[in-house]
Amino acid sequence: MRFSCKPDISIIIATLNRARHLENAVKSVLAQSFSNWELIIVDDGSNDNTFETLDPYILRFPNIRYMKQSNRKAALARNGGIQASFGRYITFLDSDDHYLENHLETRISLIEETGDVSLLSGGFLCDETIKVKDCYQPDQLIGIRECILCGTLFGKRELFFTLEGFRDMVYAEDTDLWERASERFAVKKIADPKTYVYERAHDSITLNY
């Protein structure tokens, strides 16, 4: 696999005790049709076999990096990945989700074709019956399609650094970043192509918040 010290895309996975899901996520990155990427996996204090699961991939692929920190929650774990990244574009992948093989290729094409757009969101496959708590009215449920999913955020490097990453929030830090980005940059929510596969694990924050 071609590897550049200046990859076009930095992919950040923040994970906590998700060893059983991680291989599927990592393999979906390795299968991408677009090859000039780096994958930064931020282990947010796991006490399962996360490192043992990832070690063969870290040893084999120089564009996969592993960072471990004490538990600081997903928002700050992603910020650690952003700080360590080198890509012109930054995107995310939740450890229980995966990409279809053309995900990165479609996203970089979309953002470069639009020119002025600095951040994309959307374009995911999911169980259409999933509902989550509305971050504005926590006693209300809304359909998953009404939400900003962190894993589908794909944006220019300078946007994330200008906004100083995600705020330290337990829930809806992705929506918060999207709203702050919308005030200062051109953003675009897309429906297609649906190349990000959203799976909700039993310990997902959207299920347990």
MOBELLIN-V442421 format. One record per pair of residues at least 12 apart in sequence whose ideal C-beta (glycine too) atoms are under 10 Angstrom apart, sorted by the first residue. I is the first residue (numbers start at 0). GAP is how many residues later the second one is. D is the distance in whole Angstrom. If there is no record, write none. Layout:
BEGIN
I;GAP;D
I;GAP;D
END
This chain:
BEGIN
0;29;8
0;31;10
0;34;6
0;35;9
0;36;9
0;59;9
0;60;7
0;61;9
0;62;7
1;33;5
1;34;6
1;35;10
1;61;9
2;32;9
2;33;8
2;34;9
2;35;8
2;58;8
2;59;5
2;60;5
2;61;10
3;31;9
3;32;6
3;33;9
3;34;8
3;59;8
3;82;9
3;83;10
4;33;9
4;57;10
4;58;10
4;81;7
5;30;9
5;32;9
5;80;6
5;81;8
5;82;8
6;28;9
6;29;5
6;30;5
6;31;4
6;32;9
6;56;7
6;78;9
6;79;6
6;80;5
6;81;8
6;82;9
7;26;8
7;27;9
7;28;5
7;29;7
7;30;9
7;78;10
7;79;6
7;80;5
7;81;6
7;96;9
7;100;6
7;104;10
8;20;10
8;23;9
8;25;7
8;26;10
8;27;7
8;28;4
8;29;8
8;30;9
8;76;9
8;77;10
8;78;5
8;79;7
8;80;5
8;81;8
8;82;6
8;95;6
8;96;10
8;98;8
8;99;6
8;145;8
8;148;10
9;27;7
9;28;5
9;29;8
9;30;6
9;53;10
9;55;10
9;71;8
9;72;8
9;74;8
9;75;4
9;76;6
9;77;3
9;78;8
9;79;7
9;80;5
9;81;7
9;82;10
9;147;8
9;150;10
10;14;10
10;15;10
10;18;6
10;21;9
10;26;6
10;27;7
10;28;5
10;29;7
10;30;9
10;52;10
10;53;10
10;70;9
10;74;9
10;76;8
10;78;10
10;79;8
10;80;6
10;81;7
10;82;6
10;88;9
10;92;10
10;93;8
10;140;10
10;143;10
11;26;9
11;27;8
11;28;5
11;29;8
11;30;7
11;55;10
11;65;8
11;66;6
11;67;9
11;68;9
11;69;3
11;70;7
11;72;9
11;73;7
11;75;10
11;78;7
11;79;7
11;80;5
11;81;7
11;138;10
11;139;10
11;141;10
11;148;10
12;12;6
12;13;8
12;16;8
12;26;7
12;27;7
12;28;5
12;29;7
12;30;9
12;41;10
12;51;10
12;53;10
12;64;9
12;65;9
12;68;8
12;79;7
12;80;5
12;81;7
12;82;6
12;84;9
12;138;9
13;26;9
13;27;8
13;28;5
13;29;8
13;30;6
13;53;10
13;55;10
13;58;10
13;59;9
13;60;5
13;61;8
13;62;9
13;63;4
13;64;5
13;65;9
13;66;8
13;67;7
13;78;8
13;79;9
13;80;8
13;81;7
13;136;9
13;152;10
14;26;6
14;27;7
14;28;6
14;29;7
14;30;10
14;31;7
14;33;10
14;35;6
14;39;9
14;51;10
14;59;9
14;62;8
14;78;10
14;79;8
14;80;4
14;81;9
15;26;10
15;27;8
15;28;5
15;29;6
15;30;6
15;31;9
15;32;9
15;34;8
15;55;7
15;56;10
15;57;9
15;58;8
15;61;8
15;79;8
15;187;8
16;26;9
16;27;9
16;28;9
16;29;5
16;30;7
16;31;5
16;32;10
16;33;7
16;54;10
16;78;9
16;186;8
17;25;9
17;26;10
17;28;8
17;30;8
17;32;7
17;35;9
17;76;9
17;77;4
17;78;6
17;183;7
17;185;8
18;24;10
18;27;7
18;29;5
18;30;5
18;31;5
18;32;9
18;33;8
18;34;4
18;35;8
18;76;9
19;28;8
19;29;9
19;30;10
19;33;8
19;75;10
19;76;9
19;181;9
20;32;10
20;73;9
20;74;5
20;75;4
20;76;8
20;77;9
20;178;8
20;180;6
21;19;8
21;21;10
21;24;10
21;26;10
21;27;10
21;28;7
21;31;6
21;32;6
21;35;9
21;73;5
21;74;9
22;30;6
22;31;8
22;33;9
22;34;8
22;75;10
23;71;9
23;72;8
23;73;9
23;74;5
23;173;10
23;175;9
24;14;9
24;16;9
24;68;6
24;69;8
24;70;5
24;71;7
24;72;6
24;73;5
24;74;8
24;126;10
24;172;10
24;174;10
25;13;7
25;15;8
25;27;9
25;28;7
25;30;10
25;31;6
25;32;10
25;35;9
25;38;7
25;67;9
25;69;9
25;72;9
26;30;9
26;71;8
26;72;10
27;65;8
27;69;8
27;70;4
27;71;4
27;72;8
27;73;8
27;75;8
27;168;10
27;169;8
28;12;10
28;28;9
28;32;9
28;34;9
28;35;8
28;64;7
28;69;8
28;70;6
28;74;9
28;75;8
29;27;8
29;30;10
29;31;7
29;33;10
29;34;9
29;69;10
29;71;10
30;67;9
30;68;8
30;69;9
30;70;5
30;71;10
30;72;10
31;67;7
31;68;9
31;69;6
31;70;8
31;71;7
31;72;5
31;73;7
31;163;10
32;67;10
32;68;6
32;69;5
32;70;9
32;71;8
32;72;5
32;73;9
33;67;9
33;68;8
33;69;8
33;70;4
33;71;4
33;72;9
33;73;9
33;74;6
33;75;9
34;28;9
34;69;9
34;70;9
35;27;9
35;51;9
35;52;10
35;68;9
35;72;9
36;26;7
36;27;10
36;50;7
36;52;9
36;54;9
36;67;6
36;71;10
37;23;10
37;24;9
37;25;5
37;26;8
37;27;7
37;46;9
37;47;7
37;48;6
37;49;6
38;18;9
38;19;10
38;22;8
38;24;6
38;25;5
38;26;7
38;27;9
38;42;10
38;54;8
39;23;10
39;24;8
39;25;5
39;26;8
39;27;7
39;38;10
39;40;8
39;41;4
39;42;9
39;43;10
39;44;6
39;45;6
39;46;9
39;47;9
39;50;10
40;13;6
40;16;9
40;17;8
40;23;7
40;24;7
40;25;5
40;26;7
40;27;9
40;36;10
40;40;8
40;52;9
40;54;8
41;23;9
41;24;8
41;25;5
41;26;8
41;27;7
41;30;9
41;32;9
41;34;9
41;35;4
41;36;7
41;37;9
41;38;5
41;39;5
41;40;10
41;42;8
42;23;7
42;24;7
42;25;4
42;26;7
42;28;10
42;34;8
42;52;10
43;23;10
43;24;8
43;25;6
43;26;8
43;27;5
43;28;6
43;29;7
43;30;7
43;32;8
43;33;4
43;34;9
43;36;9
44;23;8
44;24;7
44;25;5
44;26;3
44;27;8
44;28;10
44;32;9
45;22;8
45;25;9
45;49;10
46;24;10
49;16;9
49;18;8
49;45;9
50;15;7
50;17;7
53;12;6
62;23;10
64;16;9
64;19;7
64;20;9
64;21;10
66;13;6
66;14;7
66;16;10
66;17;6
67;12;10
71;96;8
72;93;10
72;95;7
72;96;8
72;97;7
72;100;9
72;132;9
73;18;10
73;20;9
73;21;10
73;76;8
73;92;8
73;95;9
73;96;9
73;97;10
73;99;7
73;100;9
73;131;7
74;75;9
74;90;8
74;91;4
74;92;7
74;93;6
74;94;6
74;95;8
74;96;10
74;97;10
74;98;4
74;99;9
74;101;9
74;102;9
75;89;8
75;90;7
75;91;9
75;92;6
75;93;10
75;97;9
76;89;9
77;12;9
77;14;7
77;72;7
77;75;10
77;82;9
77;87;7
77;88;6
77;95;8
77;96;9
77;99;9
78;81;9
78;85;8
78;86;4
78;87;6
78;88;9
78;89;9
78;94;10
79;85;9
80;84;9
81;75;9
81;78;5
81;79;7
81;81;10
81;82;9
81;83;5
81;84;8
82;77;10
82;78;9
82;82;8
84;72;7
84;75;8
84;76;10
85;71;9
86;69;10
86;70;6
87;20;9
87;24;10
87;68;7
87;69;6
87;70;9
88;15;9
88;18;8
88;19;6
88;22;7
88;23;9
88;29;10
88;30;10
88;31;10
88;65;6
88;66;7
88;67;6
88;68;7
88;70;10
88;71;10
89;29;10
89;63;8
89;64;8
89;65;6
89;66;8
89;67;6
89;68;10
89;69;8
89;70;5
89;71;9
89;75;10
90;12;9
90;13;8
90;16;7
90;17;9
90;20;10
90;29;9
90;59;10
90;60;8
90;61;8
90;62;6
90;63;4
90;64;7
90;105;9
91;57;9
91;58;5
91;59;5
91;60;8
91;61;6
91;62;8
91;63;10
91;74;10
91;82;9
91;104;10
92;57;9
92;58;5
92;59;10
92;103;8
93;55;8
93;56;7
93;57;5
93;58;10
93;102;9
93;104;8
93;105;8
93;106;9
93;107;9
93;110;8
93;111;10
93;112;10
94;56;10
94;104;10
94;106;8
95;55;10
95;101;10
95;102;9
95;103;5
95;104;7
95;105;4
95;106;9
95;107;9
95;108;7
96;27;8
96;28;10
96;29;9
96;52;9
96;53;10
96;54;5
96;55;9
96;99;7
96;100;6
96;101;6
96;102;5
96;103;9
96;104;9
96;107;10
97;53;10
97;98;8
97;99;5
97;100;9
97;101;8
98;52;9
98;96;6
98;97;6
98;98;7
99;23;10
99;24;10
99;25;8
99;93;8
99;94;8
99;95;4
99;96;8
99;97;7
100;94;8
101;91;7
101;93;6
102;20;8
102;21;10
102;48;10
102;49;9
102;51;9
102;90;8
102;91;10
102;92;4
102;93;6
102;94;9
103;50;8
103;91;9
104;88;10
104;90;9
105;14;10
105;17;8
105;48;9
105;84;9
105;86;9
105;87;5
105;88;10
105;89;6
105;90;10
106;13;6
106;16;8
106;45;9
106;46;10
106;47;4
106;48;10
106;83;9
106;86;9
106;88;8
106;89;9
107;12;10
107;46;8
108;84;10
109;13;9
109;44;8
109;78;8
109;80;7
109;82;10
109;83;9
110;43;6
110;44;8
110;45;7
110;77;8
113;72;8
113;74;7
114;71;9
115;69;9
115;70;5
115;72;10
116;37;10
116;38;9
116;39;9
116;68;8
116;69;5
116;70;7
116;71;5
116;73;10
117;37;6
117;38;5
117;39;10
117;40;8
117;41;5
117;42;10
117;44;9
117;63;7
117;66;9
117;67;4
117;68;6
117;69;7
117;70;9
118;34;7
118;35;7
118;36;4
118;37;7
118;40;6
118;41;9
118;44;10
118;58;9
118;59;7
118;62;5
118;63;8
118;66;6
118;67;8
118;68;4
118;69;7
118;70;9
119;32;8
119;33;7
119;34;5
119;35;7
119;67;8
119;68;6
119;69;8
119;70;6
120;26;9
120;27;5
120;28;7
120;29;9
120;30;10
120;31;5
120;32;5
120;33;8
120;34;9
120;53;8
120;54;10
120;56;10
120;57;6
120;60;9
120;66;7
120;67;8
120;68;5
120;69;7
121;23;9
121;25;10
121;26;8
121;27;8
121;30;6
121;31;9
121;32;10
121;66;8
121;67;5
121;68;4
121;69;6
121;70;9
121;72;9
121;74;9
122;26;10
122;29;6
122;31;9
122;66;9
122;67;5
122;68;7
122;69;6
122;70;6
122;71;5
122;72;6
122;73;6
123;20;9
123;21;9
123;23;10
123;25;6
123;27;8
123;28;5
123;66;10
123;67;9
123;69;10
123;70;6
123;71;8
123;72;4
123;73;7
123;74;5
124;69;5
124;70;8
124;71;7
124;72;5
124;73;7
124;74;9
125;17;10
125;18;6
125;19;8
125;23;9
125;68;9
125;70;9
125;71;8
125;72;4
125;73;8
125;74;8
126;17;8
126;71;8
126;72;8
126;73;8
127;15;8
127;16;8
127;17;7
128;14;9
128;15;9
129;13;7
129;14;4
129;15;9
129;17;9
129;68;8
129;70;6
129;74;10
129;76;8
129;77;9
130;12;6
130;13;7
130;15;9
130;16;10
130;75;9
131;12;6
131;14;9
131;15;6
131;39;9
131;40;9
131;68;9
131;72;9
131;73;9
131;74;4
131;75;8
131;77;8
132;14;10
132;38;7
132;39;9
132;72;10
132;73;8
132;74;10
132;76;6
133;12;8
133;13;9
133;38;9
133;41;10
134;12;8
134;13;9
134;34;9
134;36;6
134;37;4
134;38;9
134;39;10
134;40;6
134;41;8
134;74;9
135;36;9
135;39;9
137;33;8
137;34;10
137;71;8
143;54;7
143;56;9
143;62;8
144;46;9
146;25;8
146;27;8
146;28;7
146;31;10
146;51;10
146;59;8
147;24;8
147;25;10
147;26;5
147;27;5
147;28;9
147;29;8
147;30;5
147;31;9
147;33;10
147;39;10
147;41;8
148;25;7
148;26;10
148;29;10
148;47;7
148;49;6
148;57;9
149;16;8
149;22;10
149;23;7
149;24;4
149;25;9
149;27;8
149;28;9
150;23;9
150;45;6
150;46;9
150;47;7
151;22;9
151;37;9
151;38;8
151;42;10
151;43;9
151;44;5
151;46;8
152;13;10
152;21;7
152;24;7
152;25;7
152;28;9
152;34;10
153;34;10
153;36;10
153;42;9
154;22;9
154;23;10
154;26;7
154;30;8
154;32;8
155;29;8
157;27;9
158;18;9
158;21;10
158;22;6
158;25;8
158;26;5
158;27;10
158;28;9
159;17;8
159;21;9
161;18;10
161;19;9
161;22;7
161;23;8
162;13;10
162;14;6
162;17;5
162;18;6
162;20;10
162;21;7
162;22;9
163;13;10
163;16;9
164;12;8
165;14;10
166;13;8
169;35;7
169;39;7
170;34;6
170;35;8
170;37;10
170;38;5
171;33;9
171;34;9
171;37;9
172;32;10
END
